Amino acid sequence: GSQDPAREPSRSGNACGVESSARPNADCLLPMASPTPNSRLPAPADGEVRVWRVDLRPQPGELEAMRALLAPDELERAARFVFEVHRVRWTMGRGAMRSILGQTLGRDPARLNFAAGPHGKPFLAEEKDDGPWFNLTHSGDLALLAISAVGEVGVDVEIHDPRRATEELMEHYFAPGERTTI
């Protein structure tokens, strides 16, 4: 059709086992510039965890669309980041979380109400005991969102930093003088 090719449905398999609209380098779903209230994503089945991979680098118009989904307290939190890159990544991640959860539940993403658990992990305030349960993590320009229908879920991502690995190897195998020389 006349869709942007980067937004056409992917016909290849992905981590979620569902077809989705996605940019390159994406599995499952990325934030949609114009989430539609009637669009629906399949909810995880019992015993299933769906993991969504999100590229936090916004396409034209996406950052504004994600900001429009955030609650005032979320916008205030985003504004507290010192560096713009961190504000953008946080906004994109939080907006994607709202978009994906809203579409999974068949609800307006901007109207979802979140609360925080004792360790700061967000949950849907009106769904606390009934789920879905979810976890969002990010590193660099990549975020993962895991959603479960049956109980608490956790997910983690860490971008490999070759400099850090080199420093750890040097610390382990070289004497302080040798590390200084290298």
C-alpha positions as CSV (number, residue, x, y, z in Angstrom):
1,G,0.0,0.0,0.0
2,S,1.0,3.6,0.5
3,Q,2.3,3.0,4.0
4,D,5.8,4.0,4.9
5,P,7.9,0.8,4.2
6,A,9.4,1.0,7.6
7,R,6.0,0.7,9.1
8,E,4.6,-2.1,7.0
9,P,3.9,-5.3,8.9
10,S,6.8,-7.6,9.3
11,R,6.1,-11.1,7.9
12,S,9.0,-12.7,9.7
13,G,8.7,-14.4,13.0
14,N,9.7,-12.5,16.1
15,A,10.1,-12.9,19.8
16,C,6.4,-12.5,20.4
17,G,5.1,-14.9,17.7
18,V,2.8,-12.2,16.3
19,E,2.9,-10.0,13.3
20,S,3.5,-6.4,14.0
21,S,4.2,-3.0,12.5
22,A,7.9,-2.3,13.2
23,R,10.9,-0.3,12.0
24,P,14.1,-2.2,11.2
25,N,15.9,-3.6,14.2
26,A,12.6,-4.2,16.0
27,D,10.8,-7.2,17.3
28,C,7.2,-7.1,18.1
29,L,6.3,-3.5,18.3
30,L,7.8,0.0,18.5
31,P,6.0,3.1,19.7
32,M,3.5,4.1,17.1
33,A,3.4,7.8,16.1
34,S,-0.4,7.8,16.1
35,P,-1.7,5.1,18.4
36,T,-5.3,4.3,17.5
37,P,-7.7,3.8,20.3
38,N,-9.3,0.7,18.7
39,S,-6.0,-1.1,17.8
40,R,-5.5,-4.2,19.9
41,L,-2.4,-6.4,20.6
42,P,-2.9,-10.0,21.7
43,A,-2.5,-10.4,25.5
44,P,-0.1,-13.0,26.8
45,A,-1.7,-16.4,27.3
46,D,-1.4,-18.2,30.6
47,G,2.2,-19.2,31.2
48,E,3.4,-16.9,28.4
49,V,5.6,-13.8,28.6
50,R,5.6,-11.4,25.7
51,V,8.8,-9.4,25.3
52,W,8.8,-6.2,23.2
53,R,12.0,-4.7,21.8
54,V,11.9,-0.9,21.4
55,D,14.4,1.3,19.6
56,L,14.5,4.5,21.7
57,R,15.7,6.7,18.8
58,P,12.6,8.5,17.7
59,Q,11.5,8.8,14.1
60,P,10.1,12.2,13.0
61,G,7.0,13.0,15.1
62,E,7.4,10.0,17.5
63,L,8.8,12.0,20.4
64,E,5.9,14.4,20.4
65,A,3.5,11.5,20.1
66,M,5.1,9.7,23.1
67,R,5.1,13.0,25.2
68,A,1.4,13.3,24.5
69,L,0.8,9.9,26.2
70,L,2.6,10.8,29.4
71,A,1.0,12.0,32.6
72,P,2.1,15.3,34.1
73,D,4.3,13.6,36.7
74,E,6.0,11.6,34.0
75,L,6.7,14.8,32.0
76,E,8.1,16.4,35.1
77,R,10.4,13.4,35.7
78,A,11.6,13.4,32.1
79,A,12.4,17.2,32.4
80,R,14.7,16.5,35.4
81,F,17.2,14.6,33.3
82,V,20.3,16.7,32.7
83,F,21.1,15.5,29.2
84,E,18.6,15.6,26.3
85,V,19.6,12.1,25.2
86,H,18.4,10.7,28.5
87,R,15.2,12.7,28.5
88,V,14.4,11.4,25.0
89,R,15.2,7.8,25.9
90,W,13.1,7.9,29.0
91,T,10.2,9.5,27.2
92,M,10.3,7.0,24.4
93,G,10.5,4.1,26.8
94,R,7.7,5.3,29.0
95,G,5.6,6.2,26.0
96,A,6.2,2.8,24.4
97,M,5.2,1.1,27.6
98,R,2.0,3.0,27.7
99,S,1.3,2.4,24.1
100,I,1.9,-1.4,24.3
101,L,0.0,-1.8,27.5
102,G,-2.9,0.3,26.3
103,Q,-3.1,-1.7,23.1
104,T,-2.8,-5.0,24.9
105,L,-5.7,-4.0,27.3
106,G,-7.8,-2.2,24.7
107,R,-7.5,1.0,26.6
108,D,-6.3,4.6,25.9
109,P,-2.6,4.6,26.7
110,A,-2.8,8.2,28.0
111,R,-5.4,7.2,30.6
112,L,-3.5,4.4,32.2
113,N,-2.8,5.1,35.9
114,F,0.5,3.8,37.3
115,A,1.7,3.4,40.9
116,A,5.1,2.3,42.1
117,G,5.9,-0.7,44.3
118,P,8.2,-0.6,47.3
119,H,11.3,-0.7,45.0
120,G,9.9,1.8,42.4
121,K,8.7,-0.8,39.9
122,P,5.6,0.5,38.2
123,F,2.3,-1.3,38.1
124,L,-1.2,-0.5,36.8
125,A,-2.9,1.0,39.8
126,E,-6.4,-0.4,38.9
127,E,-5.0,-3.8,38.0
128,K,-2.6,-4.3,40.9
129,D,-3.8,-7.8,41.8
130,D,-5.1,-8.9,38.5
131,G,-2.3,-8.1,36.1
132,P,-1.0,-7.8,33.6
133,W,2.4,-7.7,35.2
134,F,5.2,-6.0,33.3
135,N,8.7,-4.8,33.5
136,L,10.6,-2.2,31.4
137,T,14.3,-2.0,31.1
138,H,16.6,0.0,28.9
139,S,20.3,0.4,28.1
140,G,21.6,2.8,25.5
141,D,19.1,3.1,22.6
142,L,17.4,-0.2,23.4
143,A,14.5,-1.0,25.7
144,L,12.7,-4.2,26.5
145,L,9.2,-4.5,27.9
146,A,8.1,-7.9,29.2
147,I,4.4,-8.6,29.9
148,S,2.9,-11.6,31.8
149,A,-0.7,-12.6,32.4
150,V,0.1,-14.9,35.4
151,G,2.5,-13.1,37.7
152,E,5.5,-10.9,38.3
153,V,8.0,-10.7,35.5
154,G,11.4,-9.2,35.1
155,V,13.6,-8.5,32.1
156,D,17.0,-6.9,31.8
157,V,19.1,-5.6,28.9
158,E,22.7,-4.4,28.9
159,I,24.5,-2.9,26.0
160,H,27.9,-4.5,25.6
161,D,30.6,-1.8,26.1
162,P,34.0,-3.2,24.7
163,R,35.9,-0.5,26.6
164,R,34.5,-1.8,29.9
165,A,35.3,-5.4,29.0
166,T,38.9,-4.4,28.1
167,E,39.3,-2.5,31.4
168,E,38.0,-5.6,33.3
169,L,40.4,-7.9,31.5
170,M,43.3,-5.5,32.1
171,E,42.4,-5.3,35.8
172,H,42.5,-9.1,36.0
173,Y,45.6,-9.9,33.9
174,F,48.0,-6.9,34.1
175,A,49.9,-5.3,36.9
176,P,49.1,-1.6,37.7
177,G,52.2,-0.4,35.9
178,E,51.4,-2.5,32.8
179,R,47.8,-1.1,32.8
180,T,49.1,2.5,32.9
181,T,51.4,1.8,30.0
182,I,48.6,0.2,27.9
